[in-house]
């Protein structure tokens, strides 16, 4: 299920208005717990929260222990699904063997 509530982490929101950002965080955590329970449907299956936003990934990762979830980038999950578990290691190996052009100025 899509949870479109703000995590309260982006920009200076949490710094400038921690009173409001904390309330936003609690509401997001509450929705994540509820969504994770529904996704598990009585099993102990892991639940992964996916995002494309760096600020949200940082914020969502803070909820991991409290909500029983893990957070990751959606493109990382897609690469893992489409290219296999070792996709990142293979990419780095290819890049280290000359897979990246170097531009000298």
Secondary structure by P-SEA (a helix, b strand, c coil): cccccccccccccccccaaaaaaaaaaaaaaaaaaaaaaaccccbbbbbbbccaaaaaaaaaacccccbbbbbaaaaaaaaacccaaaaaaaaaaaaccbbbbcc
